[in-house]
């Protein structure tokens, strides 16, 4: 059950600026192995292309966007939480909501992003391969999750 001052909802166009800010701020911190200039160059594309094409859910707390998850089918394209809201179960709540909606999910996480790597592992995502991201030259691990099916 969601608390009255916290909710997960579909994003609105008016959320885009805040979503891009959260994405950028969290990306720079989580991906210290990639120059921040790389993320700065991606801002417009995130706002004008990637986020509008995805199915986005935001975690709102006290009327403010605290984090979001972006889905394209069963693929998680983004899961970002405002740095000052991290460690408060916001990301887990968004992920659990997406699991309920989809029943099966996949994502890519940079191998060097140890916190995210551990987070997804603790949330039941299994490693399913790896590749080098052409844009950054960094290794990404493909992780997959599938809801437990009752086979009896």
Order of alpha helices (4+ residues) and beta strands (2+ residues): beta-alpha-alpha-beta-beta-beta-alpha-beta-alpha-beta-beta
